């Protein structure tokens, strides 16, 4: 049994908190005071009810908006926050962290790189391990303030520590925590280039903006992605892979990676999203275009891809177009507000 802090009380945070509690771990669950999620109901019921491929009631040791209380004695801290919150929360909890703790960013948005830079600047003596996963291990959705439907579990996810020599040890430490096998990647940079959610999320939202804005009910993937939409995704995905190739990484095509994650054998992006049970069991339709599919994936995936590509001489017309369209749609300069990286800022993490 380990002492685990889970930061973030949304879909993923609740799913992991319930699951890990069922396994017998001592789980503290943190919610930001301005983004409570289901924390009050979880406090009231003292746990989380899981359905779907995992069934049971996970009793939570502590559900709180007190960050220090949640992380102080934790051996492992799972960051299930949106990428836009990771930098702020890491900075706030940095004074409370202790040597030996493991930080896990649950999906690759370059957050581990940013956090390690914050650690070096503010507490260089602190001996912690900062890691990041290529993707979240579950497809899941909260169906109430303390009820979560876990739709599917990935066959594996990739992981790297910001110091790659620590990765194998981290995999051993997390073996009974992350709910699927972990596969070592060469670097924190490679991990974030594996996260292709910015391709299928942002394109599908932008191409279905009218339907989403009009509150039309539709299956986000099988009904929201046409052959033309899928072809746009292929071109966008190729730009991501070109960036990876220039940096020395052989990144698989998006649909190939998703096939591997879920154990499928679909022949194209279009075929995958039309037929994937993991993506079409529930509708997954966002409530508005101001969804994390834009706010997170544009600012924290497409913007860093664009800025890295520009710094290493890779053409990214499609990526830039998606950033520009989302910016125009929301009257917001996402290129200015997003996470900009260049060769100098990433060279110690490649």
Protein Blocks (a to p, Z undefined) as FASTA:
>chain_A
ZZdddedjbfklmmmmmmmmmnopacdddddfklnojmmmmmmnopacdehjbgcddddf
bacfbfklmmmmpmbdcdfbdfklmmmmmmmmmmmpcehiacddfbdehlmmmmmmmmmm
mmmmbccdddddfbdfbdcddfbfkbccdfbdcfbdcdddfblmlmmmmmmmmmmmmgcd
cdddfbfklmmmmmmmlmmmmmmmmmmmmmmmnopacdfklmmpcfklmmmmmmmmmmmm
mmmmmnopacddfklmmmmmnopacfbfklmmmmmmklmmpnoiafbfkbfklmmmmmmm
mmmmmmmmmmnopacfklmmmmmmmmmmnopafklmmccddfklmmmmZZ
